[in-house]
Amino acid sequence: MSGNMHGRDLEYYERRERQERERAARTDDMIAKRLHLEMAERYSNLLQNPAANPPAAQA
């Protein structure tokens, strides 16, 4: 992807960040809550720092 974020990528990361935060808010399990919030932060970081976006795995 060479560091360029396409609109579809942005939409995906925004949606996944929102979903992870929603899941964190809904769970009473503190471990699950922490993991959901960590994933949300990862998606947030990808949105803020596109250069940190790892290249897609080659099959």
PDB file of N, CA, C and O in Angstrom:
ATOM      1  N   MET A   1       0.821  -1.184   0.000  1.00  0.00           N
ATOM      2  CA  MET A   1       0.000   0.000   0.000  1.00  0.00           C
ATOM      3  C   MET A   1       0.867   1.251   0.000  1.00  0.00           C
ATOM      4  O   MET A   1       0.351   2.340  -0.251  1.00  0.00           O
ATOM      5  N   SER A   2       2.116   1.142   0.261  1.00  0.00           N
ATOM      6  CA  SER A   2       3.098   2.220   0.166  1.00  0.00           C
ATOM      7  C   SER A   2       2.764   3.469   0.976  1.00  0.00           C
ATOM      8  O   SER A   2       3.122   4.575   0.572  1.00  0.00           O
ATOM      9  N   GLY A   3       2.093   3.314   2.098  1.00  0.00           N
ATOM     10  CA  GLY A   3       1.856   4.433   3.001  1.00  0.00           C
ATOM     11  C   GLY A   3       0.664   5.300   2.661  1.00  0.00           C
ATOM     12  O   GLY A   3       0.320   6.190   3.438  1.00  0.00           O
ATOM     13  N   ASN A   4       0.018   5.071   1.520  1.00  0.00           N
ATOM     14  CA  ASN A   4      -1.160   5.842   1.146  1.00  0.00           C
ATOM     15  C   ASN A   4      -2.405   5.171   1.684  1.00  0.00           C
ATOM     16  O   ASN A   4      -2.617   3.973   1.491  1.00  0.00           O
ATOM     17  N   MET A   5      -3.222   5.955   2.359  1.00  0.00           N
ATOM     18  CA  MET A   5      -4.471   5.423   2.898  1.00  0.00           C
ATOM     19  C   MET A   5      -5.574   5.742   1.903  1.00  0.00           C
ATOM     20  O   MET A   5      -5.792   6.904   1.558  1.00  0.00           O
ATOM     21  N   HIS A   6      -6.253   4.733   1.453  1.00  0.00           N
ATOM     22  CA  HIS A   6      -7.389   4.915   0.564  1.00  0.00           C
ATOM     23  C   HIS A   6      -8.639   5.125   1.401  1.00  0.00           C
ATOM     24  O   HIS A   6      -8.672   4.767   2.579  1.00  0.00           O
ATOM     25  N   GLY A   7      -9.669   5.707   0.795  1.00  0.00           N
ATOM     26  CA  GLY A   7     -10.919   5.963   1.510  1.00  0.00           C
ATOM     27  C   GLY A   7     -11.493   4.721   2.147  1.00  0.00           C
ATOM     28  O   GLY A   7     -11.994   4.772   3.270  1.00  0.00           O
ATOM     29  N   ARG A   8     -11.426   3.590   1.435  1.00  0.00           N
ATOM     30  CA  ARG A   8     -11.957   2.344   1.982  1.00  0.00           C
ATOM     31  C   ARG A   8     -11.174   1.910   3.211  1.00  0.00           C
ATOM     32  O   ARG A   8     -11.751   1.381   4.161  1.00  0.00           O
ATOM     33  N   ASP A   9      -9.853   2.131   3.201  1.00  0.00           N
ATOM     34  CA  ASP A   9      -9.028   1.792   4.361  1.00  0.00           C
ATOM     35  C   ASP A   9      -9.430   2.642   5.558  1.00  0.00           C
ATOM     36  O   ASP A   9      -9.603   2.135   6.666  1.00  0.00           O
ATOM     37  N   LEU A  10      -9.574   3.936   5.320  1.00  0.00           N
ATOM     38  CA  LEU A  10      -9.962   4.848   6.399  1.00  0.00           C
ATOM     39  C   LEU A  10     -11.305   4.451   6.987  1.00  0.00           C
ATOM     40  O   LEU A  10     -11.467   4.409   8.206  1.00  0.00           O
ATOM     41  N   GLU A  11     -12.260   4.163   6.127  1.00  0.00           N
ATOM     42  CA  GLU A  11     -13.585   3.764   6.596  1.00  0.00           C
ATOM     43  C   GLU A  11     -13.504   2.484   7.415  1.00  0.00           C
ATOM     44  O   GLU A  11     -14.155   2.360   8.452  1.00  0.00           O
ATOM     45  N   TYR A  12     -12.705   1.539   6.947  1.00  0.00           N
ATOM     46  CA  TYR A  12     -12.561   0.264   7.655  1.00  0.00           C
ATOM     47  C   TYR A  12     -11.965   0.492   9.048  1.00  0.00           C
ATOM     48  O   TYR A  12     -12.498  -0.006  10.040  1.00  0.00           O
ATOM     49  N   TYR A  13     -10.870   1.237   9.123  1.00  0.00           N
ATOM     50  CA  TYR A  13     -10.217   1.474  10.413  1.00  0.00           C
ATOM     51  C   TYR A  13     -11.113   2.257  11.357  1.00  0.00           C
ATOM     52  O   TYR A  13     -11.153   1.971  12.553  1.00  0.00           O
ATOM     53  N   GLU A  14     -11.830   3.240  10.834  1.00  0.00           N
ATOM     54  CA  GLU A  14     -12.763   4.003  11.668  1.00  0.00           C
ATOM     55  C   GLU A  14     -13.872   3.099  12.203  1.00  0.00           C
ATOM     56  O   GLU A  14     -14.224   3.164  13.381  1.00  0.00           O
ATOM     57  N   ARG A  15     -14.419   2.255  11.325  1.00  0.00           N
ATOM     58  CA  ARG A  15     -15.488   1.351  11.749  1.00  0.00           C
ATOM     59  C   ARG A  15     -14.984   0.358  12.788  1.00  0.00           C
ATOM     60  O   ARG A  15     -15.669   0.103  13.779  1.00  0.00           O
ATOM     61  N   ARG A  16     -13.808  -0.202  12.582  1.00  0.00           N
ATOM     62  CA  ARG A  16     -13.269  -1.190  13.517  1.00  0.00           C
ATOM     63  C   ARG A  16     -12.924  -0.541  14.856  1.00  0.00           C
ATOM     64  O   ARG A  16     -13.136  -1.151  15.904  1.00  0.00           O
ATOM     65  N   GLU A  17     -12.398   0.678  14.841  1.00  0.00           N
ATOM     66  CA  GLU A  17     -12.116   1.369  16.098  1.00  0.00           C
ATOM     67  C   GLU A  17     -13.405   1.571  16.885  1.00  0.00           C
ATOM     68  O   GLU A  17     -13.461   1.304  18.085  1.00  0.00           O
ATOM     69  N   ARG A  18     -14.436   2.043  16.199  1.00  0.00           N
ATOM     70  CA  ARG A  18     -15.736   2.273  16.842  1.00  0.00           C
ATOM     71  C   ARG A  18     -16.316   0.971  17.391  1.00  0.00           C
ATOM     72  O   ARG A  18     -16.826   0.943  18.511  1.00  0.00           O
ATOM     73  N   GLN A  19     -16.241  -0.105  16.608  1.00  0.00           N
ATOM     74  CA  GLN A  19     -16.770  -1.401  17.066  1.00  0.00           C
ATOM     75  C   GLN A  19     -16.039  -1.894  18.306  1.00  0.00           C
ATOM     76  O   GLN A  19     -16.666  -2.387  19.244  1.00  0.00           O
ATOM     77  N   GLU A  20     -14.726  -1.766  18.316  1.00  0.00           N
ATOM     78  CA  GLU A  20     -13.963  -2.236  19.475  1.00  0.00           C
ATOM     79  C   GLU A  20     -14.292  -1.426  20.718  1.00  0.00           C
ATOM     80  O   GLU A  20     -14.383  -1.985  21.811  1.00  0.00           O
ATOM     81  N   ARG A  21     -14.470  -0.125  20.572  1.00  0.00           N
ATOM     82  CA  ARG A  21     -14.840   0.708  21.729  1.00  0.00           C
ATOM     83  C   ARG A  21     -16.244   0.353  22.223  1.00  0.00           C
ATOM     84  O   ARG A  21     -16.496   0.329  23.428  1.00  0.00           O
ATOM     85  N   GLU A  22     -17.150   0.079  21.292  1.00  0.00           N
ATOM     86  CA  GLU A  22     -18.506  -0.323  21.684  1.00  0.00           C
ATOM     87  C   GLU A  22     -18.479  -1.662  22.426  1.00  0.00           C
ATOM     88  O   GLU A  22     -19.169  -1.835  23.431  1.00  0.00           O
ATOM     89  N   ARG A  23     -17.694  -2.585  21.935  1.00  0.00           N
ATOM     90  CA  ARG A  23     -17.595  -3.888  22.597  1.00  0.00           C
ATOM     91  C   ARG A  23     -16.974  -3.755  23.976  1.00  0.00           C
ATOM     92  O   ARG A  23     -17.390  -4.431  24.917  1.00  0.00           O
ATOM     93  N   ALA A  24     -15.992  -2.895  24.098  1.00  0.00           N
ATOM     94  CA  ALA A  24     -15.372  -2.663  25.404  1.00  0.00           C
ATOM     95  C   ALA A  24     -16.398  -2.099  26.384  1.00  0.00           C
ATOM     96  O   ALA A  24     -16.421  -2.473  27.557  1.00  0.00           O
ATOM     97  N   ALA A  25     -17.239  -1.203  25.893  1.00  0.00           N
ATOM     98  CA  ALA A  25     -18.246  -0.582  26.761  1.00  0.00           C
ATOM     99  C   ALA A  25     -19.310  -1.583  27.197  1.00  0.00           C
ATOM    100  O   ALA A  25     -19.891  -1.431  28.272  1.00  0.00           O
ATOM    101  N   ARG A  26     -19.573  -2.594  26.389  1.00  0.00           N
ATOM    102  CA  ARG A  26     -20.640  -3.546  26.690  1.00  0.00           C
ATOM    103  C   ARG A  26     -20.222  -4.693  27.599  1.00  0.00           C
ATOM    104  O   ARG A  26     -21.072  -5.318  28.233  1.00  0.00           O
ATOM    105  N   THR A  27     -18.932  -4.977  27.671  1.00  0.00           N
ATOM    106  CA  THR A  27     -18.512  -6.144  28.440  1.00  0.00           C
ATOM    107  C   THR A  27     -18.221  -5.796  29.895  1.00  0.00           C
ATOM    108  O   THR A  27     -17.765  -4.698  30.215  1.00  0.00           O
ATOM    109  N   ASP A  28     -18.496  -6.761  30.763  1.00  0.00           N
ATOM    110  CA  ASP A  28     -18.148  -6.612  32.177  1.00  0.00           C
ATOM    111  C   ASP A  28     -16.829  -7.308  32.502  1.00  0.00           C
ATOM    112  O   ASP A  28     -16.282  -7.143  33.592  1.00  0.00           O
ATOM    113  N   ASP A  29     -16.331  -8.082  31.552  1.00  0.00           N
ATOM    114  CA  ASP A  29     -15.075  -8.821  31.720  1.00  0.00           C
ATOM    115  C   ASP A  29     -13.912  -7.842  31.521  1.00  0.00           C
ATOM    116  O   ASP A  29     -13.727  -7.310  30.427  1.00  0.00           O
ATOM    117  N   MET A  30     -13.141  -7.612  32.566  1.00  0.00           N
ATOM    118  CA  MET A  30     -12.078  -6.615  32.511  1.00  0.00           C
ATOM    119  C   MET A  30     -10.970  -6.982  31.529  1.00  0.00           C
ATOM    120  O   MET A  30     -10.369  -6.095  30.923  1.00  0.00           O
ATOM    121  N   ILE A  31     -10.693  -8.260  31.362  1.00  0.00           N
ATOM    122  CA  ILE A  31      -9.662  -8.678  30.402  1.00  0.00           C
ATOM    123  C   ILE A  31     -10.155  -8.401  28.984  1.00  0.00           C
ATOM    124  O   ILE A  31      -9.423  -7.845  28.165  1.00  0.00           O
ATOM    125  N   ALA A  32     -11.392  -8.790  28.698  1.00  0.00           N
ATOM    126  CA  ALA A  32     -11.965  -8.533  27.373  1.00  0.00           C
ATOM    127  C   ALA A  32     -12.034  -7.035  27.113  1.00  0.00           C
ATOM    128  O   ALA A  32     -11.733  -6.588  26.006  1.00  0.00           O
ATOM    129  N   LYS A  33     -12.425  -6.253  28.114  1.00  0.00           N
ATOM    130  CA  LYS A  33     -12.508  -4.795  27.970  1.00  0.00           C
ATOM    131  C   LYS A  33     -11.143  -4.227  27.585  1.00  0.00           C
ATOM    132  O   LYS A  33     -11.031  -3.413  26.668  1.00  0.00           O
ATOM    133  N   ARG A  34     -10.114  -4.667  28.296  1.00  0.00           N
ATOM    134  CA  ARG A  34      -8.753  -4.179  28.021  1.00  0.00           C
ATOM    135  C   ARG A  34      -8.331  -4.544  26.599  1.00  0.00           C
ATOM    136  O   ARG A  34      -7.758  -3.714  25.893  1.00  0.00           O
ATOM    137  N   LEU A  35      -8.607  -5.771  26.176  1.00  0.00           N
ATOM    138  CA  LEU A  35      -8.220  -6.198  24.832  1.00  0.00           C
ATOM    139  C   LEU A  35      -8.972  -5.420  23.752  1.00  0.00           C
ATOM    140  O   LEU A  35      -8.386  -5.037  22.740  1.00  0.00           O
ATOM    141  N   HIS A  36     -10.255  -5.187  23.964  1.00  0.00           N
ATOM    142  CA  HIS A  36     -11.021  -4.397  22.997  1.00  0.00           C
ATOM    143  C   HIS A  36     -10.469  -2.978  22.906  1.00  0.00           C
ATOM    144  O   HIS A  36     -10.356  -2.424  21.813  1.00  0.00           O
ATOM    145  N   LEU A  37     -10.126  -2.391  24.047  1.00  0.00           N
ATOM    146  CA  LEU A  37      -9.580  -1.037  24.037  1.00  0.00           C
ATOM    147  C   LEU A  37      -8.200  -0.994  23.380  1.00  0.00           C
ATOM    148  O   LEU A  37      -7.873  -0.026  22.694  1.00  0.00           O
ATOM    149  N   GLU A  38      -7.392  -2.030  23.583  1.00  0.00           N
ATOM    150  CA  GLU A  38      -6.092  -2.100  22.921  1.00  0.00           C
ATOM    151  C   GLU A  38      -6.261  -2.160  21.407  1.00  0.00           C
ATOM    152  O   GLU A  38      -5.541  -1.491  20.665  1.00  0.00           O
ATOM    153  N   MET A  39      -7.218  -2.970  20.955  1.00  0.00           N
ATOM    154  CA  MET A  39      -7.466  -3.056  19.513  1.00  0.00           C
ATOM    155  C   MET A  39      -7.963  -1.721  18.972  1.00  0.00           C
ATOM    156  O   MET A  39      -7.559  -1.303  17.887  1.00  0.00           O
ATOM    157  N   ALA A  40      -8.833  -1.052  19.716  1.00  0.00           N
ATOM    158  CA  ALA A  40      -9.329   0.260  19.293  1.00  0.00           C
ATOM    159  C   ALA A  40      -8.172   1.238  19.153  1.00  0.00           C
ATOM    160  O   ALA A  40      -8.131   2.021  18.205  1.00  0.00           O
ATOM    161  N   GLU A  41      -7.242   1.198  20.082  1.00  0.00           N
ATOM    162  CA  GLU A  41      -6.078   2.084  20.016  1.00  0.00           C
ATOM    163  C   GLU A  41      -5.208   1.767  18.807  1.00  0.00           C
ATOM    164  O   GLU A  41      -4.670   2.677  18.175  1.00  0.00           O
ATOM    165  N   ARG A  42      -5.067   0.503  18.483  1.00  0.00           N
ATOM    166  CA  ARG A  42      -4.290   0.133  17.299  1.00  0.00           C
ATOM    167  C   ARG A  42      -4.921   0.701  16.037  1.00  0.00           C
ATOM    168  O   ARG A  42      -4.224   1.236  15.176  1.00  0.00           O
ATOM    169  N   TYR A  43      -6.245   0.584  15.929  1.00  0.00           N
ATOM    170  CA  TYR A  43      -6.921   1.152  14.766  1.00  0.00           C
ATOM    171  C   TYR A  43      -6.786   2.672  14.753  1.00  0.00           C
ATOM    172  O   TYR A  43      -6.580   3.267  13.696  1.00  0.00           O
ATOM    173  N   SER A  44      -6.897   3.293  15.903  1.00  0.00           N
ATOM    174  CA  SER A  44      -6.739   4.735  16.000  1.00  0.00           C
ATOM    175  C   SER A  44      -5.334   5.157  15.558  1.00  0.00           C
ATOM    176  O   SER A  44      -5.174   6.143  14.839  1.00  0.00           O
ATOM    177  N   ASN A  45      -4.331   4.413  15.987  1.00  0.00           N
ATOM    178  CA  ASN A  45      -2.956   4.713  15.592  1.00  0.00           C
ATOM    179  C   ASN A  45      -2.767   4.574  14.091  1.00  0.00           C
ATOM    180  O   ASN A  45      -2.049   5.370  13.486  1.00  0.00           O
ATOM    181  N   LEU A  46      -3.396   3.581  13.482  1.00  0.00           N
ATOM    182  CA  LEU A  46      -3.298   3.420  12.030  1.00  0.00           C
ATOM    183  C   LEU A  46      -3.909   4.611  11.312  1.00  0.00           C
ATOM    184  O   LEU A  46      -3.408   5.033  10.270  1.00  0.00           O
ATOM    185  N   LEU A  47      -4.986   5.155  11.859  1.00  0.00           N
ATOM    186  CA  LEU A  47      -5.623   6.323  11.259  1.00  0.00           C
ATOM    187  C   LEU A  47      -4.749   7.567  11.401  1.00  0.00           C
ATOM    188  O   LEU A  47      -4.697   8.400  10.496  1.00  0.00           O
ATOM    189  N   GLN A  48      -4.069   7.689  12.527  1.00  0.00           N
ATOM    190  CA  GLN A  48      -3.269   8.882  12.807  1.00  0.00           C
ATOM    191  C   GLN A  48      -1.887   8.820  12.185  1.00  0.00           C
ATOM    192  O   GLN A  48      -1.285   9.854  11.893  1.00  0.00           O
ATOM    193  N   ASN A  49      -1.376   7.596  11.979  1.00  0.00           N
ATOM    194  CA  ASN A  49      -0.021   7.430  11.466  1.00  0.00           C
ATOM    195  C   ASN A  49      -0.023   6.387  10.354  1.00  0.00           C
ATOM    196  O   ASN A  49       0.320   5.231  10.600  1.00  0.00           O
ATOM    197  N   PRO A  50      -0.399   6.770   9.144  1.00  0.00           N
ATOM    198  CA  PRO A  50      -0.494   5.805   8.049  1.00  0.00           C
ATOM    199  C   PRO A  50       0.818   5.077   7.761  1.00  0.00           C
ATOM    200  O   PRO A  50       0.796   3.955   7.254  1.00  0.00           O
ATOM    201  N   ALA A  51       1.943   5.685   8.070  1.00  0.00           N
ATOM    202  CA  ALA A  51       3.234   5.052   7.825  1.00  0.00           C
ATOM    203  C   ALA A  51       3.407   3.813   8.695  1.00  0.00           C
ATOM    204  O   ALA A  51       4.216   2.943   8.372  1.00  0.00           O
ATOM    205  N   ALA A  52       2.659   3.720   9.798  1.00  0.00           N
ATOM    206  CA  ALA A  52       2.752   2.573  10.689  1.00  0.00           C
ATOM    207  C   ALA A  52       1.931   1.406  10.179  1.00  0.00           C
ATOM    208  O   ALA A  52       1.969   0.320  10.758  1.00  0.00           O
ATOM    209  N   ASN A  53       1.182   1.619   9.091  1.00  0.00           N
ATOM    210  CA  ASN A  53       0.325   0.577   8.534  1.00  0.00           C
ATOM    211  C   ASN A  53       1.197  -0.504   7.920  1.00  0.00           C
ATOM    212  O   ASN A  53       1.896  -0.249   6.939  1.00  0.00           O
ATOM    213  N   PRO A  54       1.169  -1.717   8.487  1.00  0.00           N
ATOM    214  CA  PRO A  54       1.998  -2.790   7.939  1.00  0.00           C
ATOM    215  C   PRO A  54       1.485  -3.206   6.566  1.00  0.00           C
ATOM    216  O   PRO A  54       0.280  -3.165   6.318  1.00  0.00           O
ATOM    217  N   PRO A  55       2.382  -3.603   5.680  1.00  0.00           N
ATOM    218  CA  PRO A  55       1.921  -4.051   4.359  1.00  0.00           C
ATOM    219  C   PRO A  55       1.085  -5.321   4.492  1.00  0.00           C
ATOM    220  O   PRO A  55       1.277  -6.110   5.418  1.00  0.00           O
ATOM    221  N   ALA A  56       0.170  -5.506   3.570  1.00  0.00           N
ATOM    222  CA  ALA A  56      -0.669  -6.695   3.583  1.00  0.00           C
ATOM    223  C   ALA A  56       0.183  -7.934   3.374  1.00  0.00           C
ATOM    224  O   ALA A  56       1.145  -7.919   2.607  1.00  0.00           O
ATOM    225  N   ALA A  57      -0.177  -8.993   4.056  1.00  0.00           N
ATOM    226  CA  ALA A  57       0.568 -10.251   3.915  1.00  0.00           C
ATOM    227  C   ALA A  57       0.380 -10.797   2.513  1.00  0.00           C
ATOM    228  O   ALA A  57      -0.719 -10.756   1.960  1.00  0.00           O
ATOM    229  N   GLN A  58       1.438 -11.298   1.958  1.00  0.00           N
ATOM    230  CA  GLN A  58       1.394 -11.899   0.633  1.00  0.00           C
ATOM    231  C   GLN A  58       1.063 -13.375   0.768  1.00  0.00           C
ATOM    232  O   GLN A  58       1.708 -14.081   1.543  1.00  0.00           O
ATOM    233  N   ALA A  59       0.078 -13.849   0.037  1.00  0.00           N
ATOM    234  CA  ALA A  59      -0.303 -15.261   0.105  1.00  0.00           C
ATOM    235  C   ALA A  59       0.437 -16.076  -0.912  1.00  0.00           C
ATOM    236  O   ALA A  59       0.238 -17.288  -0.996  1.00  0.00           O
TER     237      ALA A  59
END
